Amino acid sequence: MTNTDHADDDIDGGIDHDLPQLLSRRTALSGLLGGAGLAVLAACGGTSSSSAAGAVPGLAGEIPEEIAGPFPGDGSNGANVLTEAGVVRRDIRTSIGSASGTAQGLPMTLRLRVLDLSGTEATPLEGAAVYVWHTDRNGDYSMYSEAAKDENYLRGVQVADVDGRLEFTTVFPACYDGRWPHVHVEVFPTLSAATSSANALRTSQLALPQDACEQVYATTGYEQSVRNLRRVSLDQDISFSDGYSLQMATMTGSNEQGWTAELTVAV
């Protein structure tokens, strides 16, 4: 089933559903941050850290607050995968519990570094729990979309190490109609707090670079994504149109070797 054939065409809210919520939350956030969220924040690079745990220089902005969409699976709209045994895992390609499906698609490693900007310096947020979720190769969200409602793959939680780093093994998500390719990210202060969206420190979205998307979508199974990507741009996307420098992942890899997306998530 491709994105065009969704029985629930408001995946991730759709333009009419998401735009009013997005504008409301962005307005509130800008008032709280005084514009600090628009400062440029460099994405993290490499698998190892050259800096020890402690202050991180050169960082001056928090990742923007974004809507979770109507299908977050965090208890804010229906089912809550965060209370399922096995949700804390690095590899999120397979379903857990009574579900048994496996998401198809080119492999992608997602590396995040969580930083705390609440003090005078940016410091690694050791022990923070991060919940991520995104669509499968067909543009379907597990737990909600008709074709994947009985699955809960491509959803999982990891805990940041002493340097604020964590990693997921997943697949490259689709581009579905009306949205730029993205991954949802929800940050919690601790693992014990990561049981409900009410405890989240920040909900945001990570954008994927166009050149990597074009290479991935040229492969078998992503045909609908090729057409959808041509009809959308970052400047038109409801989440990224007002700026995406703090949300654009650094991407390395290839279709043959797999892809790695990296981003610093400052809260």
N, C-alpha and C positions, 0 to 999 in steps of 0.2 A: 504494500500500500504506500503510495507516495503522498507527499504533502498536499497536493492538489485535491486528493480524494478524501480529506479529513471529514469525518462525520461531525467533529467539533471544530469548526473553522475558526473559533476564537482562541486557538492555541496561543499560550502566553498572553492571553487577553485580547489580542488583536488591536488594531488601531483605535477603534471606538471604545473598547473596554479599558485599555491601558493609558491612553493619553491623559484623561482627566486625573487619574491617580498619580501619574508621573509628574504632571505640572504641580499638583498640590504638594507632593512630597518634596520636589525640588525647591519650591518656594519656601517651604518651612526650613529646609536644610540650609539654604543660602542665608536665611536670617540668623540661624544658629552659628554658622561658620564665618559669616562676614566675608565670604568670597574666598576663604582660604582653600576650599576644595578645588578651586580652579588652578592652583599652582601646579607646575609640572613636577611629576614624581617619576624618577627613572625606574624602569622595570629591572628586577633582579636578573643576574646572569650567571650561568655556569652551575655545575652540580655541587661545587664546593665553595665554602666561604673564605675569603681572604681576611675578613674581619672577625675578631672574637666577639662573643656575646657581650653586649653593652651598647653604648651610644652609637648611632649610625648617622654619619654626617651627610649633609646635602639633601635632606628630605624636608619638604615644606608643605605637604598637602595630603589630606585624607581622600581615600577612594570615595566617589560620590555615592550617596544613598540612591537605590533604584527600587522599583517595584519588584516583588517576587513573582508576579503573574498569578493567574488563578490556579496554577497546578504545581505548587511548591512541594507538596507532600510533607510539610512540617507541622501539620496540625492547624494551620491558619485557614485552610479551606479543605475540609474533609479529612482524608486519611493522614496518618502521621507515621512515616517510615522511621523517624528518629527514635521511636520506642521499640523497633524491631531488633531482635537478637541478630547480631552479625552486621549491623549497619556501619560499625566502626571497622573499616577495611580499606586497604590501599587499592585493590583491584575492584572496580565497580562495574565491570562488564557483564557480570552475571547477576541474576536475581537471587534473593535470599528468602529464607522462610519456606513457605509452601510453594512459592513460585520457582520455576526452574529454567527460564529462558536465558539466552545469551545475546547481547546486542552485537550486531554485525557492523563492520566498518573498519577503516584503516586505524591501526593502533596509534594512540596519542598519550604521552606522559604529560601530566599537568603538575607543574611545580610552583608552589606559592610560598611567599615569605610574608609573615604577618608581623607588622610593626605597630607599636603603641606611640601615638603622638600626643597623649594627654599631658605629658610633662614638658619640661623645657628642651628635652632632647628626644629624638626618635630612638626607641629601644626595641629589641626583639620581644614579642609577646609570647614568651614561653608558656606552654600549657593551653594556649587558645585552641579551641576546637573549630574546625571549618567544615561545613556541610556544602557539598557541591551537587548540582544536578543539571542535566541538559538533555536535548533530544537525541534520538538514535539516528541512524543513517537515513531513515525515511522521513524524519522530521516529526516523529511521534514522541510524546512524553509518556513514560511508564506511569502506571497507576491511574491515568486519566484518558489518554487518547484511545479510541475504540480498538485500534490494532495492538495496543500494548497495555490495556487496562488491567490485565491479570499479571503483569510483570512489575518489578520494582528495580530493575537494573538502571545503571547510570545515575545512581544516587548513593552517596556514602559520606562518611565522616572520617577525618584524620586530625591528629593532635600535633601542634607545633613543637619542635624540639627547642633546645636551649638557644638556638640562633633564630628561632621563629620560622623555621622551614618545615614543609610537609609536602607530600607527593601522592598523586593518584595515577593509576593506570586505567585508561579509558579508551574510547574510540573518538574519532574526529566527528563532531556533530554536523548535522545537516544545516543547510540554509532553507528555512521555510518561508512561505510567502509573507512579505511585509516586514521581516526582521533581518537585521544583519546577523551573521553567525556569532553565537555567543555561548557563554557558560554562566550559570547562576552561582553566586557565592554568598554564603551566610556565615558570619563570624560570631562565635560565642566565646565568652570569657574563659570557660572551662569545659571539660568534657561532661561533667555532671550537669551543667546548664544546658547542654545541647540536646534537649528533649522537647522543646517547644519554641516556636518562633518568637514568643513573648520575651525570651531571654536573650535574643540576638543583639549584639553590639552594632552590627552593620549588615545590611543586605545590599548586594550590588551585583554587577554583571561584568564579565570579562569579554572583550571583543577579540576576534581572531583576525590576523592580517589577511588582506585580500590576496596577495600572491600565493600564500600557502593554501588558501581556500580554493583558488582556481586550479592548482595542481591536484589537490585531493578530489575535487568534484569532477575531474576529467576521468576518474576511474569508475569501474563497473559498480553500480548500486547507488551512485550519487547523481544520476542523470537529472532528476527534478531540481536538485540544488543548483545545477548549472543555469537553468532557466530562472530560478528565483533570485540568484545572485545578480543577474543582469538587471533585475527590476528594482533593486534597492541600493542605497548608498549609505555610508556612515553619516553623511550630512542630512539625510532624510530620516534616519532611524529614530524612533521615538525615545530611545534611551541614550543614544550617542550623539544626537544632532547638536547638543549644546556643549560638546567637548568630550573627548575620549582619551586624552593623553595619559590620564591616570588609570585607564582601563584597558589599554591596548597591550596585549601580550607580546612578548618577544618570542618568535617562533624559529626553531631550527629543525633540521631533519630532511626526510624525503619520503616519497611513497614507498620506496623499497625498504628503507631502514626504520620507518616510523617517524613520528613527529613529536617534538617537545615544545610545549607552551609554558612560558614563565612570566610571572607577574608578582610585583610587590604589592601587598594589600595593607595599606596603612589606615588605622582606625583611631 
